């Protein structure tokens, strides 16, 4: 049925339709269909992270296709794995949806999740569906450190440089354009489908990164996490407001020893200083970024 809804197919019919869209990988020992999946862990440790996307808060169906939402939901999680110095291996997806949700929307979501995960060699291995008045997509990502020590937020040291991998401000600029009625263009695309620098997470870890973080809530906010966890003063170079506070680009910000080689595709944007835990811009205290409850 071309116009079928979740109610028409029922829970298990909807799940079966979604599973048709998904693939597998050598890391998946047992895929969807049982009470749980089984995923190989060559490193002996699992990186695990989760994000929840709520319609009206993180996405709007009149602005983004289901495929866009799938790509964005996967990217938000896989970027967190990269920020630990790892590579994503598997995704678990929870979908809470109204009974009148078009089946084609769920299929598009699955395609987006599948294609974004494929960029790092990961696959969707399972999940759950429930009826809800609000459309919610919850994704949990699992990842492999490939023998590396995890790069946390707590290792930055005075004398380190602050390094950025990826772009900042583009998603926020795209959101502003959507609010003004502009429905297409590269900045709007950047909001709908962020492009995290997945490969540079492990590269930065191998280069000696002392701390690292995914920039999802804005550079100042996320550097604030590193400053507090590491008990250091982080000073960044002057930049425009969207660069400093715009969220959802899922770039990576890391600290490296001053004598370390900055990997290709990264650039120095600041330095780590001794002093109280804070973030400054050219020496002046600054805050800003996204806070769900602010």
KOLTIRO-641352 format. One record per residue (C-alpha): x, y, z. Coordinates in steps of 0.001 Angstrom, whole numbers, padded with zeros to 6 digits, always signed. Each point is the difference from the previous one (the first is absolute). Last residue first. Layout:
XYZ...
This chain:
+018215+027247+029825-001451-003517+000108+001099-001361-003347+003333+001861+000140+001514+001084-003298+002992+002296-000289+001450+002984+001814+002653+001087+002451+002848+002448-000265+002769+001241+002300+002445+002348-001790+003568-001122-000666-000262-000178-003780-003214-001993+000458-000127-001553+003456-001074-003360+001353+000224-000792+003705+001489-002391+002549+002273+002137+002161+003592+000509-001121+002709-001518-002153-000548+000466-003688-001203-002159-002886+000255+001524-003471-002117+001080-002920-001258-000638-003520+002656-002341-001454-001128-001692-003188-000935-003523-001026-000366-001594-003457+003574-001225-000025+001055-001008+003499+001685+002538+002304+003443-001377+000829+000558-000064+003743+002388+002507+001617-002766+002072+001593-001600-003102+001498-003457-000457-001515-003462+001061+001122-003075-001054-001940-003113+001408-001621-001999-002238-002324-002694+001284-002361-003542-001149+000628-001574+002893-001919-002937-000115+002417+000673+003238+001889+000812+003647-000646+001688+001812+002914+003535+000956-001024-000194-000399-003777-003483+001530-000071+001210+002985+002013+002954+000861-002220+003566-000824+000975+002715+001194+002393+002594-002646+000953-000670-002385+002834+001187-000044+003633-000505-003089+002154+000767+000310+003723+000525-003380+001644-001664-002327+002518-000023-002910-002494-003683-000877+000441-000964+003656+000385+001983+001285-002986-000992-002981-002157-003701+000544+000731+000407+003734-000660+001500-000887-003364-003440-001459-000718-001873+003145+000958+002387+002369-001769+000061-002086-003181-003767-000462-000256-002417-002681+001218+001085-002851-002295+003760+000458-000149+001271-003540+000633+002724+000050+002642+003693-000819+000349+002727+000008+002634+003738-000837+000042+000211-000616-003749+003237-001856-000736+000050-000201-003805-001566-003486+000212-003029+001488+001762-000184+002747-002607-000004-002609-002784-002639-002079+001818-002309+003022+000089+001076+001239-003432-001747-002802-001871-003430+001062+001226+000235+003601-001192-003699+000656+000675-002191+000896-002983-003290+001447+001256-003115-000872-002010-002962+002332+000416+001995+002906+001357+002794-000317-002561-002613-000332-002753-001468+003346+001063+003507+001452-000246+000549-001485-003461-003281+001308-001446-003688-000766+000269-003124+000835+001990+000396+003701+000740-003047+001004+002055+001608+002268+002594-000014-002780+002598+001691-002233-002562+002702+002634-000509+000690+000209+003738+000253-003789+000178+002500+000034-002865+002146+002572+001809-000075-002170+003129+001046-003026-002064+002850+001920-001629+001400+001502+003190+002933-002381+000386+001960-002100-002485+002129-003101+000472+002985-000836+002192+000939+002716+002486+003187+000120+002081+000652+001625+003359+003713+000168+000850+001470-001510+003145+002203+002103+002299-002178-000478+003053-001383-003549-000102-003150-001586-001470-000663-003523+001315-003545+000075+001386-002234+000110-003057+000783-003614-000860+002084-001637-002719-000494-003749+000377+003278-001963-000028+000495-001524-003411-000183-003700-000888-002588+000305-002753-002209+002256+002162-003131-001725-001367-003464+001531+000020-003609-000441+001008-002623+002577-000861-003376+000484+001672-002679+001832-001953-003318+001397+001227-002493+001378-002514-003116+001649+001418-003284+000919-001705-002456+001239+002631-003411-001603+000590+001772-003292+000627-000310-003619-001082+003118-002092+000503+002773-001366-002205+003202-001708+001113+003611-000456-001047+002336-002249-001938+003335-000444-001773+000281+003201-002068+003344-000102-001778+003475+001551+000339+002742+000211-002647+000819+003637+000722-001868+001571-002926-002434-002936+000111-001541+001415+003164-001143+003065-001943-001541-002175-002730-001818-002360+002360-001416+002736+002223-001256+001886-003041-001557-003114-001530-001695-000866+003290-001483+003492+000244-001279-000274-003555-001698-003295+000867-001603+001551+003081-001284+002876-002129-001272-002385-002690-002017-001763+002688-001926+003223+000494-000426+000835+003707-003718-000323+000787+000600-002123+003092+002129+002753+001509+003692-000814+000438+002603-001050+002566+002990-001430-001861+002938-001508+001883+003116-000773-002006+003083-002063+000844+003098+000826-002046+003167-002026-000606+003740+000278-000703+000989+003629+000506+003688+000843-000014+001908+001165+003039+002134+002933+001167-002513+001031+002654-001206+002834-002241-000545-002548-002772-002567-001779+002171-001761+003306+000648+000001+000715-003742-001709-003367-000574-002823+001060+002288-000921+003361-001521+000649-001371-003481-002530-002822+000388-002778+002387+000978+000918+002453-002764+000029-002645-002747-003319-001406+001191-001543+003462+000250+001115+000812-003552-001527-003252-001299-003267+000837+001758+000029+003270-001916+000784+003261+001733-001737+003379+000112-003705-000960+000047+000845-003008+002148+001584+002209+002621+003151-001003+001846+001800+000244+003333-002655+001621+002193-003220-000206-002019+000394-003729-000512+002230-001447+002702+003485-001381-000633+001584-002079+002782+003713-000758+000194+001974-002988+001277+003607-001053+000592+001974-003224+000449+003696-000717-000621+000532-003727+000506+003162-001651+001337+001621-003333-000895+001653+001533-003074-001448-002587-002395-003547+000536+001330-002307-002067-002204-003677+000963+000035-002849-002218+001176-003548+001308-000448-002729-000234+002608-003402-001645+000499+000376-001592-003421-000814+001265-003493+002621+002623-000726+003621-001091-000492+002165-002698+001515+003786+000014-000471+000081+003593-001220+003610+001223-000283+000298-001447-003522-002706+002419-001164-003743-000013-000617-002618+001729-002103-003253+001834+000663-002913+000953-002245-002012-003209+000371+000231+000467+003764-002254+003065-000292-002829-001919-001667+000285-002800+002580-000146+002509+002843-003142+001571-001451-001630-003408-000348+000969-000780+003552-001574+003135+001433-003147+000010-002119-000055+000437-003763-003106+002190-000302+000609+001839+003284+003562+000895-001086-001518+001636-003063-000421-001212-003555-000253+002566-002815+001641-002099-002733-001572-003231+001154
